[in-house]
Amino acid sequence: MSEQKQQGQINIELDEKTAEGTYSNLAIINHSASEFVVDFVSIMPGAPKAKVKSRIVLTPQHAKRLLKALGENIHRFESAHGAIQESEQAPLPLSFGPAGQA
């Protein structure tokens, strides 16, 4: 039985650099028939430019699982800490091509 348990487990490693994380305050999401592309950007007030800090490419199925997992985690967070308040933001002038944002 312990052999069956071990077969279903994945050993995930996290190196120090990745563990530091990358700050992002804007996500730009594009998709095609076969993949979703999420670009994480750090945009600073008054700065004329912003750079993509990280890009994640997902299958549509994985994107849907991510949406579900985020929803569940937000629900648990709000149950413990109260509702997350969304702030009003002026639209950002982006010249990045056709995109949605989150």
Protein Blocks (a to p, Z undefined) as FASTA:
>chain_A
ZZmmmmmpccddddfklmnopadfbdcddddfkbccdddddddehiabdcdfbdcdddfk
lmmmmmmmmmmmmmmmmmmnopadddddddddddebjcddZZ
